Amino acid sequence: MQPARTTTFQQQLFPAADTYTLYEQPLNERMRSLLRLEYLFQAIAKSMVGDTAWDARNAIASMIDVTDQLARADIKGELIKEIERHASLMSGLRNNPGVNQTTLELTLARLEPLLALLRSNACQPGAKLRQQDLITQVRQRLAIPGGVCSFDLPGFHHWLNRAPERRVDQMNDWMEDLRIIEDAVHITLKLVRESAVPHKVAAVSGFYQQNLDSGTACQMVRVIVADGDDAFPEISGGKHRFTVRFLRYTEQCARPQQTAETIRFELQICGL
């Protein structure tokens, strides 16, 4: 689950509340991988805005995590399959009077060149980073608690204490061949999220369950909860159904317990 906070989302749903928290649960391995990559790219972007050595260190650690994720699975192939599927579905909506054709064509115009780049043999995301000896040394030490201390990696300590502009320029260069994956992850998740129709539902005694339509590819469940309820959802699911249990921490250091109250929340079932 990936929480995100907002102060403006769906004001009509919880008119008395000021803030809400969004939780997302992927329902297949492809979505799980893409959400993890999105999280890492967001961490890189946030860290690269900062100008301290700690910001640069966090950015490098997240870049390494991205390349490790790409090495563990055929992310490029999975993205090609997912974008091809989206493009095929959208092409079938051409001339459909219920669809905004301008928006549709703009979306297809983004998908087609993205697919061409991903299919290219020249597309080797993460290659620049993997070729850097300094990054290899950092990767080897990251698994050790405190393993990237200055006395362990004086070369990395030297790099971290360069002028912020020099560090950012080099990190942007290392990120260059990862941008295609970042863009593909962004547009894929955007389309999946926008496929949902929000519903207001209630979890009686903190429990909600729903069967899934076997004819629809449900890829992600999104739950939006008012912070005033002071509860968080534990979401689990598969191809046929999903459940949401709302938990609360009742005592410090104790395991959270399912609430006995009814929790009203917004539910979004995403799938194309």
Secondary structure, DSSP 8 states (H G I E B T S, - for coil): ---EEESSTTTTTSTT-S-EEEEEEESSHHHHHHHHHHHHHHHHHHHHH--SHHHHHHHHHHHHHHHHHHHHS-HHHHHHHHHHHHHHHHHTTTT-TTS-HHHHHHHHHHHHHHHHHHHSTT--TTHHHHT-HHHHHHHHHHTSTTTT-TTT-HHHHHHHTS-HHHHHHHHHHHHGGGHHHHHHHHHHHHHHHHT---EEEEEBTTEEEEE--TTS---EEEEEEEGGG--EEEEEE-SSEEEEEEEE--STTS--EE-SS-EEEEEEEE--
